[in-house]
């Protein structure tokens, strides 16, 4: 296992994530977010997204999910980001592992693009499964509101909601956040499946606090770590 980067706020390891997980102590991490391999069968520039059949993929994931639960604090939360290919299988494993009573949310990330299909509706969302280890999990109450300015021309019902809730509109479990454009010069790193910082900011801000340990065992372009440090 190679420590690729290390300072007082962050550590970056280059290794099999199961090897890293096995090296960590129990009840150590406050927040886990993983944008996992979707098993698309595609070979991307930096990784091969092929774990075999759905059954083979889940067998590969099982020991990693078990270890993620072990290293997560009792007050911690885990977010597993996937799509339709593995979502049903991952959901069943997480229900068994964390207990269905600790299922918190199935978050739909709705984005702005999808390949055109002649006979299908456009696939324009991913799924983020959110679980706790116990009922005593951390949640930042202030992060559950959308603080964007309200338009003076908004419908009356929208104005009424603003009147009764001065912090803003309560965030639901459908998040409309645009994907990064291919020519985005502010965030793009050249990683094929990079996720926008706005998505990670909502997760990290709502589910961890200053000095907490945030981990991403499928690091991708490094957005989780960047957002955690900035916050």
Backbone torsions as a table, in degrees:
resi	resn	phi	psi	omega
1	UNK	NA	124.9	-176.2
2	UNK	-104.5	126.5	172.2
3	UNK	-82.3	105.4	-172.2
4	UNK	-79.0	-32.0	-177.5
5	UNK	-156.1	143.8	-178.5
6	UNK	-156.6	130.5	167.0
7	UNK	-145.4	-168.4	-173.9
8	UNK	-69.2	-18.6	-176.1
9	UNK	-109.6	-13.7	-172.6
10	UNK	-153.1	150.7	171.9
11	UNK	-134.8	137.2	-179.2
12	UNK	-124.8	121.3	-177.8
13	UNK	-111.4	143.6	175.2
14	UNK	-113.0	102.3	-176.2
15	UNK	-173.0	175.5	168.5
16	UNK	-64.6	129.0	-176.4
17	UNK	-62.3	-26.1	177.3
18	UNK	-68.0	-35.8	176.9
19	UNK	-62.7	-44.1	178.0
20	UNK	-64.9	-45.9	179.5
21	UNK	-57.7	-43.3	-179.9
22	UNK	-63.9	-22.8	-177.9
23	UNK	-86.9	-10.0	-175.2
24	UNK	-90.6	149.8	179.4
25	UNK	-75.9	165.5	176.1
26	UNK	-65.3	152.6	171.0
27	UNK	47.7	55.1	-169.9
28	UNK	-113.8	-31.6	-170.1
29	UNK	-108.9	138.9	-178.2
30	UNK	-85.9	-36.0	-177.2
31	UNK	-144.9	130.8	174.0
32	UNK	-118.5	127.7	170.3
33	UNK	-126.1	130.2	178.7
34	UNK	-136.7	118.3	169.1
35	UNK	-89.4	91.4	-166.8
36	UNK	-76.7	173.2	171.7
37	UNK	-67.4	129.3	-176.5
38	UNK	-85.6	-10.9	-176.8
39	UNK	63.6	48.4	178.6
40	UNK	-75.8	-18.2	-174.7
41	UNK	85.6	-1.4	-177.9
42	UNK	-87.3	152.3	174.3
43	UNK	-106.9	108.6	-179.6
44	UNK	-90.2	175.4	-176.4
45	UNK	-59.3	-42.4	-172.9
46	UNK	-107.6	-5.9	179.8
47	UNK	-160.7	157.9	178.6
48	UNK	-103.1	112.6	-175.1
49	UNK	-92.6	63.3	-177.8
50	UNK	-141.7	107.3	179.2
51	UNK	-107.9	10.1	-179.9
52	UNK	94.6	-147.3	177.7
53	UNK	-71.0	168.1	177.2
54	UNK	-58.7	-39.6	179.6
55	UNK	-64.8	-42.0	178.4
56	UNK	-66.3	-37.2	178.6
57	UNK	-63.2	-44.2	-179.0
58	UNK	-66.4	-37.0	175.8
59	UNK	-62.7	-34.0	176.2
60	UNK	-68.9	-36.9	-178.1
61	UNK	-77.0	-31.7	-172.2
62	UNK	-50.8	-54.6	-178.7
63	UNK	-63.0	-30.3	179.4
64	UNK	-71.7	-40.9	177.2
65	UNK	-65.8	-38.8	177.6
66	UNK	-60.5	-45.1	-180.0
67	UNK	-68.6	-35.1	176.9
68	UNK	-62.6	-40.0	176.9
69	UNK	-64.8	-41.1	-178.0
70	UNK	-61.8	-42.8	-175.7
71	UNK	-82.0	-13.0	-179.7
72	UNK	-76.2	136.9	177.0
73	UNK	-67.7	158.5	177.0
74	UNK	-62.0	-25.5	178.8
75	UNK	-94.5	7.6	-172.9
76	UNK	-90.3	171.6	177.0
77	UNK	-132.8	150.0	176.5
78	UNK	-126.8	135.9	176.7
79	UNK	-120.1	121.6	177.2
80	UNK	-113.0	117.7	-174.1
81	UNK	-101.1	122.7	-177.6
82	UNK	-148.2	-170.9	173.5
83	UNK	-132.6	-166.2	-171.9
84	UNK	-61.6	-22.7	-174.8
85	UNK	-64.2	-46.5	-175.3
86	UNK	-114.0	-7.1	-175.3
87	UNK	-51.4	-48.7	-178.0
88	UNK	-61.7	-37.8	-178.2
89	UNK	-72.7	-43.4	179.2
90	UNK	-64.4	-39.5	-179.8
91	UNK	-60.7	-43.7	179.5
92	UNK	-63.2	-44.2	-179.7
93	UNK	-64.1	-40.6	179.6
94	UNK	-69.2	-37.1	176.0
95	UNK	-60.0	-42.4	180.0
96	UNK	-70.3	-40.7	-173.5
97	UNK	-75.0	-47.1	-175.8
98	UNK	-94.2	-10.7	-174.4
99	UNK	83.7	130.8	-176.0
100	UNK	-59.7	-25.2	178.2
101	UNK	-69.0	-16.5	178.1
102	UNK	-99.3	9.4	170.2
103	UNK	-71.7	128.7	-175.6
104	UNK	-106.5	-48.5	-178.2
105	UNK	-155.1	149.5	162.6
106	UNK	-109.8	100.9	-175.2
107	UNK	-88.0	131.0	175.8
108	UNK	-100.4	116.5	173.8
109	UNK	-93.7	106.2	-179.7
110	UNK	-94.4	125.4	-178.7
111	UNK	-120.7	-177.2	-163.9
112	UNK	-102.0	9.8	-177.2
113	UNK	-146.0	152.4	175.7
114	UNK	-164.2	145.7	176.1
115	UNK	-61.0	142.0	179.6
116	UNK	-76.1	135.3	178.6
117	UNK	-125.7	139.5	-179.2
118	UNK	-72.2	-34.9	-172.4
119	UNK	-120.0	12.3	-178.8
120	UNK	-132.4	157.2	168.7
121	UNK	-72.3	148.8	179.8
122	UNK	-64.4	134.1	178.7
123	UNK	-85.8	103.2	-171.8
124	UNK	-124.8	33.8	175.8
125	UNK	-153.4	153.0	167.3
126	UNK	-112.1	169.7	-179.3
127	UNK	-120.8	134.0	176.7
128	UNK	-121.5	113.9	-178.8
129	UNK	-90.4	128.8	-174.6
130	UNK	-118.7	121.9	-179.5
131	UNK	-131.5	151.5	170.5
132	UNK	-111.1	168.2	177.9
133	UNK	-93.1	-30.5	177.8
134	UNK	-142.6	-177.1	175.1
135	UNK	-81.8	-6.6	-177.1
136	UNK	-98.7	47.5	-177.8
137	UNK	-90.1	154.4	-178.2
138	UNK	-80.5	138.1	172.7
139	UNK	-147.1	127.2	178.8
140	UNK	-81.9	103.7	-175.7
141	UNK	-58.0	-33.2	-176.9
142	UNK	-68.3	-19.1	-176.3
143	UNK	-85.4	-2.5	-175.7
144	UNK	-88.5	9.5	179.7
145	UNK	-119.1	141.4	171.7
146	UNK	-84.5	119.5	-174.6
147	UNK	-98.3	13.4	-179.5
148	UNK	-63.3	146.0	-178.0
149	UNK	-58.7	144.3	178.5
150	UNK	-92.4	135.5	-178.3
151	UNK	-76.4	137.3	177.0
152	UNK	-66.2	-15.6	179.3
153	UNK	-98.8	11.4	-178.6
154	UNK	-64.8	154.2	175.9
155	UNK	-56.7	156.0	-174.4
156	UNK	-58.2	-38.5	-178.9
157	UNK	-62.9	-36.8	179.1
158	UNK	-67.0	-41.6	178.2
159	UNK	-64.8	-38.2	179.8
160	UNK	-63.9	-42.4	178.4
161	UNK	-61.8	-41.0	177.3
162	UNK	-62.1	-39.7	-178.3
163	UNK	-63.9	-42.1	-177.2
164	UNK	-82.6	-16.0	-178.8
165	UNK	-131.8	87.1	-172.9
166	UNK	-62.8	-19.3	179.5
167	UNK	-77.1	-19.6	-179.3
168	UNK	128.1	-166.1	-178.8
169	UNK	-85.4	134.0	-179.2
170	UNK	-68.2	132.1	179.7
171	UNK	-71.8	130.9	176.1
172	UNK	-95.8	-162.7	-178.0
173	UNK	-100.9	13.2	169.8
174	UNK	-115.4	114.1	-175.5
175	UNK	-108.5	115.4	178.0
176	UNK	-93.5	97.1	-179.3
177	UNK	-132.3	122.9	-176.0
178	UNK	-67.4	146.3	170.9
179	UNK	-66.1	161.3	174.5
180	UNK	-73.1	135.7	175.3
181	UNK	-69.1	151.8	-178.1
182	UNK	-61.5	-26.9	-178.7
183	UNK	-106.6	18.2	178.6
184	UNK	-62.7	122.0	-177.0
185	UNK	-97.8	-2.2	-178.6
186	UNK	-93.6	-31.2	-176.0
187	UNK	-124.6	-28.9	-171.9
188	UNK	-58.6	132.8	179.2
189	UNK	-112.3	-9.1	-175.4
190	UNK	99.0	1.7	178.6
191	UNK	-85.4	130.5	-170.1
192	UNK	-57.7	-45.2	-171.4
193	UNK	-110.5	36.5	-178.1
194	UNK	-63.6	138.3	178.2
195	UNK	-100.4	150.5	-177.5
196	UNK	-71.8	147.3	179.4
197	UNK	-60.9	-34.0	-178.6
198	UNK	-58.5	-36.3	178.4
199	UNK	-65.9	-46.5	-178.6
200	UNK	-71.7	-31.8	178.5
201	UNK	-61.0	-40.0	179.3
202	UNK	-65.4	-40.3	-178.7
203	UNK	-69.9	-50.2	-176.2
204	UNK	-67.1	-40.6	-178.9
205	UNK	-67.2	-37.5	-176.3
206	UNK	-79.3	-24.8	-166.4
207	UNK	-122.9	11.0	175.1
208	UNK	-151.5	164.9	-176.2
209	UNK	-125.2	171.1	177.7
210	UNK	-56.9	137.2	-178.9
211	UNK	75.7	-1.1	174.9
212	UNK	-70.0	159.7	176.4
213	UNK	-98.2	121.3	179.6
214	UNK	-113.0	132.5	-176.7
215	UNK	-128.3	142.4	173.6
216	UNK	-131.6	110.9	-175.4
217	UNK	-92.2	3.2	171.6
218	UNK	-131.4	72.8	-158.1
219	UNK	-65.6	-30.9	178.7
220	UNK	59.5	-126.0	-177.3
221	UNK	-84.8	-4.1	176.5
222	UNK	90.0	14.5	-176.0
223	UNK	-62.0	-39.6	-179.0
224	UNK	-58.7	-48.9	-179.7
225	UNK	-63.7	-40.7	179.8
226	UNK	-61.9	-46.0	180.0
227	UNK	-64.9	-42.6	179.9
228	UNK	-59.7	-43.3	179.6
229	UNK	-65.5	-43.5	-179.4
230	UNK	-63.3	-33.6	-179.2
231	UNK	-84.9	NA	NA
